[in-house]
Amino acid sequence: MGLLDKVHQFRPAKDLMAADLYNYFRVIESAQENTVRYKGREVIMLGSNNYLGLTNHPRVKEAAREAIAKYGTGCAGSRFLNGTLDIHIELEEKLAALVGKEKALVFSTGFMVNQGVLSSLAGRNEIIVVDRTDHASIIDGARLSFADVRKFKHNDMENLELVLKNDVGMNKLIIVDGVFSMEGDIARLPEIVELAARYDAVVMVDDAHGVGVLGDHGRGTCNHFGLTDQVHLIMGTFSKSLASVGGFIASDADTIHYIQHVARALMFSASMPPASVASVSAAVDVMLEETWRHEALWRNNDIMRERLDDAGFDTGPSETPIIPAVVGEDMMAFKMCRRLIDEGVFVNPVVSPAVEQGNALIRLSLMATHTEDEIHKAMDIMVKVGRELGIIPA
């Protein structure tokens, strides 16, 4: 069998294209706002992680322009060598203060944070414990380490305790998403940190979808539960609420110092570019100052959730402005996604293996900048298409 046979035999995406149900790599012709331009027309965007609506904020864009004017377009090297600017340090200090930790360290992508941190902290004869629905970057980071990887059933604390009991006496790192990205539920952090203390494990929270959404002024899941001091490592990304690209890890000074000098994903990757650094820094400032955004996000969440529940949609375990509409089989998700974009609503299909077979869903995500009229219009369309496809009762 030739190496490239798998390439020529790969059919799933081509089959969807042939059926005119392919819903990936769609080309957007405008900024990521509450409405976007798609194929020459305006559609309501319910498929973006731009929770606070900051990607097109004037202050955020101006900060990026000023950074390019002063520092150029790139750093031409890694953080480890010539790629650390004064604005990297300023941003790291701001992020550490935001999430309540002593130090923070910025990476060029959020995916790289999890790869770098997990592969450097856990090694041979040690254990990484993950929730089965943790983000792919966590799973891949754990695989890159030489540690043994244990999985527990999603948000199942009895199963987590069983896993921890089986490895008594071994060094363990528990890592969970603060907010789970597909179904919008929140990690049961109070119970996780209690079990971690009982079984002598370190806890890390990937708060990619929690920063900007949960906690005081959007400080995240650990702040939301008042458990910042009991979580050793807090990870976050900039591609959601903070309107750019990149990521960070925050912890005590010694842990950050260790990661700086051991994490290959940091040491051997080009530094986060000046425009991105400056835009994230400005986005943090705006988030803390314009408190109406956080309030509006949760107001919009309440409106959409009520409309979906009233219509009879199954919204799963969601507790946040990530709201799934469970539709069943994978093909139904593709059909519904296509019908919704035809009617003027941009959403994302989530199918197996991202969710269990038969639990395909339409992932809806809100922004603070959505108006009530836009939400109701989108929900009217959701109801219309849901009834048309037999997902909800007529």
C-alpha positions in Angstrom: 0.0 0.0 0.0 1.4 3.3 -1.0 1.9 6.2 1.4 -0.5 8.4 -0.6 -3.2 5.9 -1.1 -5.0 7.3 1.9 -5.0 10.7 0.2 -6.6 9.4 -3.0 -9.2 7.3 -1.0 -10.3 10.2 1.3 -14.0 10.7 0.4 -16.0 12.3 3.3 -15.5 15.9 2.3 -15.8 15.3 -1.4 -19.1 13.4 -0.8 -20.5 16.4 1.1 -19.3 18.7 -1.7 -21.1 16.5 -4.2 -24.3 16.7 -2.2 -24.0 20.5 -1.8 -23.8 20.1 2.0 -20.2 21.0 2.6 -20.1 23.6 5.4 -16.3 24.1 6.0 -13.8 26.7 4.9 -16.6 29.1 4.0 -15.2 32.4 2.8 -16.3 35.5 4.8 -15.9 38.8 3.1 -16.0 41.2 6.2 -15.0 41.6 9.8 -16.1 39.1 12.4 -19.1 41.0 13.8 -22.7 40.2 14.7 -23.4 40.2 11.0 -20.9 39.2 8.3 -20.8 39.3 4.5 -21.0 35.9 2.9 -21.4 35.3 -0.8 -22.2 39.0 -1.3 -25.0 39.2 1.3 -25.3 40.0 5.0 -26.0 37.1 7.3 -26.4 36.9 11.1 -23.2 35.4 12.6 -23.9 32.8 15.2 -20.8 30.7 14.6 -18.0 32.9 16.0 -16.1 32.9 19.2 -15.9 36.7 19.2 -17.9 36.7 22.5 -17.3 40.4 23.5 -17.5 41.7 19.9 -14.0 43.2 20.1 -12.4 42.0 16.8 -13.4 45.2 15.0 -13.2 47.6 18.0 -11.5 50.9 17.0 -9.1 50.9 20.0 -8.1 47.3 19.3 -7.4 48.1 15.6 -5.6 51.3 16.4 -3.3 49.5 18.9 -2.4 47.0 16.1 -1.6 49.8 13.7 0.6 51.6 16.2 2.5 48.5 17.0 3.2 47.8 13.3 4.4 51.4 12.9 6.8 51.1 15.9 7.9 47.4 15.7 7.2 46.2 12.2 5.2 43.2 11.2 7.2 40.4 12.9 9.9 39.6 15.4 12.0 37.3 13.1 12.8 34.9 15.9 11.6 33.0 18.9 10.8 34.4 22.3 13.9 32.4 23.6 16.3 34.4 21.5 15.6 37.7 19.7 11.8 37.6 19.7 10.8 39.2 23.1 9.7 42.8 22.9 8.8 45.1 25.7 5.1 44.8 24.8 5.3 41.0 25.3 6.4 41.6 28.9 3.7 44.3 29.4 1.0 41.9 28.1 2.2 39.1 30.3 2.0 41.3 33.4 -1.5 42.4 32.4 -2.7 38.8 31.9 -1.2 37.6 35.1 -3.1 40.3 37.0 -6.3 39.5 35.0 -6.4 35.8 36.1 -4.9 36.3 39.5 -1.5 34.6 39.1 2.1 35.7 39.8 3.4 35.4 36.2 2.2 34.7 32.7 3.8 33.6 29.5 2.6 34.3 26.0 2.7 31.8 23.1 2.0 32.3 19.4 -1.2 30.1 19.5 -3.4 28.6 22.1 -2.8 25.1 20.6 1.0 25.7 21.2 0.3 26.5 24.9 -1.2 23.2 25.6 1.4 21.3 23.6 4.3 23.2 25.2 3.0 23.1 28.8 1.8 19.5 29.0 4.8 18.0 27.2 7.3 19.9 29.4 5.6 19.4 32.8 4.7 15.7 32.7 7.2 13.0 31.9 7.9 9.3 32.2 6.2 7.6 35.2 3.8 10.5 35.6 0.1 10.8 34.8 -1.9 13.3 32.8 -5.6 13.0 33.6 -8.0 14.5 31.0 -11.7 14.9 30.6 -12.9 12.8 27.5 -14.3 16.0 25.9 -11.2 18.2 26.4 -10.0 20.2 23.5 -7.9 18.5 20.8 -4.9 20.6 21.8 -5.0 19.1 25.3 -5.2 15.6 23.9 -2.3 16.2 21.5 -0.2 17.9 24.1 -0.7 15.0 26.5 0.3 12.6 23.7 3.5 14.6 23.1 4.6 14.1 26.7 6.1 10.9 27.8 3.5 10.7 30.6 0.7 8.1 30.7 -2.6 9.5 29.8 -5.8 8.7 31.7 -9.3 9.8 30.6 -12.4 10.2 32.7 -16.0 10.4 31.6 -17.1 14.0 30.9 -17.7 15.9 34.1 -18.2 12.6 36.0 -16.6 13.1 39.4 -17.1 9.5 40.5 -15.2 8.3 37.4 -12.5 10.9 38.0 -12.0 9.6 41.5 -11.8 6.1 40.3 -9.0 7.1 37.8 -7.1 9.0 40.5 -7.4 6.0 42.9 -5.8 3.7 40.4 -2.6 5.7 40.3 -2.0 6.5 44.0 1.6 7.5 44.7 2.3 8.7 41.1 2.7 12.4 40.1 -0.5 13.5 38.4 -1.7 16.5 36.4 -5.5 17.0 35.9 -6.4 19.2 33.0 -9.9 20.3 32.0 -11.6 22.9 29.9 -13.1 25.6 32.0 -16.0 26.0 29.5 -16.3 23.0 27.1 -16.3 24.4 23.6 -18.9 22.3 21.9 -21.7 21.9 24.4 -21.1 25.0 26.5 -21.1 23.4 30.0 -18.7 24.3 32.8 -16.2 22.1 34.4 -17.2 21.0 37.9 -14.1 22.7 39.3 -15.0 22.8 43.0 -15.2 19.0 43.0 -12.1 18.6 40.8 -9.9 20.7 43.1 -11.2 18.8 46.1 -10.3 15.5 44.5 -6.9 16.8 43.4 -6.1 17.8 47.0 -7.2 14.4 48.2 -5.1 12.5 45.7 -2.1 14.9 45.5 -2.7 16.0 41.9 -1.9 19.4 40.2 -4.8 21.1 38.4 -4.7 23.0 35.1 -7.6 24.8 33.5 -7.8 25.5 29.8 -9.9 28.7 29.9 -10.0 29.4 26.2 -13.8 29.9 26.3 -14.0 31.1 29.9 -11.9 34.3 29.8 -14.2 37.1 28.9 -17.3 35.0 29.6 -17.2 33.9 33.2 -16.1 35.6 36.4 -15.7 39.2 37.5 -15.2 41.3 34.4 -14.6 38.1 32.5 -11.6 36.9 34.6 -12.5 33.3 33.9 -13.7 30.0 35.3 -11.4 29.9 38.3 -12.5 33.4 39.4 -16.1 32.4 38.8 -15.8 29.7 41.4 -13.4 31.6 43.7 -10.8 28.9 43.2 -7.9 30.7 41.5 -5.5 29.9 44.3 -6.3 26.2 44.2 -5.7 25.9 40.4 -2.0 25.8 39.7 -2.0 26.6 36.0 -4.5 28.7 34.1 -4.4 28.7 30.3 -6.2 31.1 27.9 -6.3 32.0 24.3 -6.6 35.3 22.4 -8.7 34.0 19.5 -12.0 34.2 21.4 -12.9 37.1 23.6 -9.6 38.9 23.2 -9.9 39.4 19.5 -6.6 38.2 18.0 -4.5 35.0 17.9 -2.2 33.5 20.5 -2.4 32.1 24.0 -0.9 32.2 27.5 -0.2 30.2 30.5 -0.3 31.7 34.0 1.1 30.3 37.3 3.6 31.0 40.0 7.0 32.5 39.0 9.0 29.2 39.3 6.6 27.2 37.1 6.6 29.9 34.4 10.4 30.1 34.6 10.6 26.3 34.1 8.2 26.4 31.1 10.1 29.2 29.5 13.3 27.1 29.4 11.8 23.7 28.6 8.7 24.1 26.4 9.7 23.3 22.9 6.6 24.9 21.4 7.7 28.2 22.8 11.5 27.9 22.3 11.4 26.7 18.7 8.5 28.8 17.3 8.4 32.3 16.0 7.3 34.9 18.5 3.8 36.3 18.6 3.8 39.3 16.2 3.6 42.9 17.5 0.2 43.7 16.0 -1.3 40.7 17.8 0.3 41.5 21.1 -0.9 45.1 21.0 -4.4 44.2 20.0 -4.8 41.7 22.8 -3.5 44.2 25.3 -6.0 46.8 24.1 -8.8 44.1 24.2 -8.1 43.4 27.8 -8.3 47.1 28.6 -11.6 47.4 26.8 -13.0 44.3 28.4 -12.3 45.6 31.9 -13.6 49.1 31.1 -16.7 48.5 29.0 -18.5 46.3 31.5 -21.7 46.5 29.5 -20.3 43.9 27.0 -20.1 41.2 29.6 -23.7 42.0 30.8 -25.0 42.2 27.2 -23.5 38.8 26.4 -25.4 37.1 29.2 -28.6 39.0 28.4 -28.4 37.8 24.9 -27.7 34.3 26.2 -30.9 34.4 28.2 -33.0 35.5 25.2 -31.6 32.9 22.8 -31.8 30.1 25.4 -35.5 30.9 26.1 -36.4 30.9 22.4 -34.7 27.6 21.8 -36.2 25.9 24.8 -39.7 27.2 24.0 -39.4 25.9 20.5 -38.5 22.4 21.8 -34.8 22.2 20.8 -32.5 20.0 22.9 -29.8 22.4 24.2 -27.9 19.7 26.1 -26.0 20.7 29.3 -25.1 24.2 28.2 -24.6 26.9 30.9 -22.9 29.6 28.8 -23.3 31.6 25.6 -22.2 28.5 23.7 -25.5 26.8 23.1 -25.9 23.5 21.1 -29.0 22.5 19.3 -28.8 18.7 19.1 -30.1 17.4 15.8 -29.2 13.7 15.8 -27.4 12.2 12.9 -24.4 13.8 11.2 -26.1 14.3 7.9 -28.9 16.2 9.6 -26.4 18.7 11.0 -25.0 19.3 7.5 -28.5 19.7 6.1 -29.6 22.1 8.8 -26.4 24.2 8.6 -26.9 24.5 4.8 -30.6 25.5 5.2 -29.8 28.1 7.9 -27.1 29.8 5.8 -29.5 29.9 2.9 -32.0 31.7 5.1 -29.4 34.1 6.5 -27.9 32.6 9.6 -24.2 31.4 9.8 -23.8 28.5 12.2 -21.4 25.6 12.5 -22.1 21.8 12.3 -20.5 19.6 15.0 -20.5 15.9 14.1 -18.7 12.7 15.2 -16.1 12.1 16.4 -16.2 15.6 18.0 -19.5 14.4 19.6 -20.8 10.9 20.0 -22.5 9.2 17.0 -26.1 10.2 16.9 -25.6 13.4 18.9 -24.6 15.8 16.1 -25.4 19.4 16.9 -25.6 22.9 15.5 -23.2 25.0 17.7 -24.6 28.5 18.3 -22.4 31.1 19.9 -23.4 34.7 20.9 -21.7 38.1 20.9 -22.3 41.0 23.3 -23.0 43.1 20.2 -25.9 41.1 18.9 -29.1 43.1 19.1 -32.3 41.6 20.4 -33.9 42.0 16.9 -31.0 40.0 15.4 -31.4 37.2 17.9 -35.2 37.0 17.4 -34.8 37.0 13.6 -32.2 34.2 13.8 -34.4 32.2 16.2 -37.4 32.6 13.9 -35.3 31.1 11.2 -34.0 28.3 13.5 -37.6 27.4 14.4 -38.7 27.5 10.7 -35.8 25.2 9.6 -36.1 23.0 12.6 -39.7 22.3 11.9 -39.1 21.8 8.2 -36.5 19.1 8.9 -38.5 17.5 11.7 -36.1 18.3 14.5 -38.7 20.0 16.6 -42.5 19.6 16.5 -44.5 21.7 14.1 
